Amino acid sequence: MSRLYGRTDDVYYISKFLMENNHGKYKRDLSKTSPDGLVEAAKMVDPYFSKDMQDYLNECHIRLGYNNFIRNTIYSGTDDKENIIIFPTKKPKEEYKRELLYFVGDLLRRKNMDLVPSEFDLKCQYSDLLPLLVEYLYMKEDNKEDSFSSKHISDLTLNAKEYIKIFEDFNSDFRTIPEGSFLWNTLLFLVPLSSLEALLQIIELGYDKEEIKKLIEELYENKNNNREEIMLERNIDSYGFKALRKEIKRRG
């Protein structure tokens, strides 16, 4: 896991940057919509999916659920019998649309999972890219793309505080966290950071619809179970998180 060990400083410094520069707070859009509105939102990204992808999603039998005792939306896991997204209330909100589309992208991601990191690569560091990309495309189609990154930067800022504590504990004279746990936590923080960084770089590249469709299909097929390889072919690398730093600064 030498590659992962080499990214620990990078994750630490972007965590510090988030804590020092992200002063905005994301406000969820709790305006009302309808069950039909959720379905229509999902249909907005259909033109980006191949027939094989649409057939696969139909086979997933996505189900919507509601639980008044939870505060945040919950997604079923990879080993669950049903593919269900559970919202905190039966009364649909606009926010649920982007959460539903993230779940759709997550199901596509699960078809061919990335392999775990090795000494020479970090195959899974972009594992969240496909869900993020599908969510972004919905928001772009709905002319809301400017509010896309604020939610995820806010989530990353919450994670950053925890990672700073883990990193500084591991690197102190009185270390209480074992190396394996430190590296595992680094990977957990690296994946959402790298995935958002990659998406921001893709946006900067200005791909047209056909180029986006091709990219989504490659990420879905993930032939070598290595989405890092797909990104490197497009000269996208997350080291230094340059696009993310620029977006954080822009949002303030």
Salt bridges, closest charged atoms under 4 A:
ASP10 OD2 - ARG7 NH2 2.97
GLU40 OE2 - LYS43 NZ 3.65
ASP55 OD2 - LYS51 NZ 2.85
GLU82 OE2 - ARG63 NE 3.03
GLU94 OE2 - LYS97 NZ 2.99
GLU94 OE1 - LYS144 NZ 2.95
GLU99 OE2 - ARG28 NH2 3.26
ASP106 OD1 - ARG109 NH2 2.64
ASP106 OD2 - ARG110 NH2 2.69
ASP114 OD2 - ARG227 NH1 2.91
ASP121 OD2 - LYS123 NZ 2.79
GLU135 OE2 - ARG98 NH2 2.60
GLU135 OE1 - HIS152 NE2 3.11
ASP142 OD2 - LYS144 NZ 3.11
ASP146 OD1 - ARG250 NH1 3.53
ASP146 OD1 - ARG251 NH2 3.85
ASP155 OD2 - LYS151 NZ 3.35
GLU204 OE2 - LYS246 NZ 3.01
GLU218 OE1 - ARG234 NH1 3.16
GLU221 OE1 - LYS223 NZ 3.99
GLU228 OE2 - ARG3 NH2 3.08
GLU247 OE2 - ARG250 NH2 2.91
GLU247 OE2 - ARG251 NE 3.08
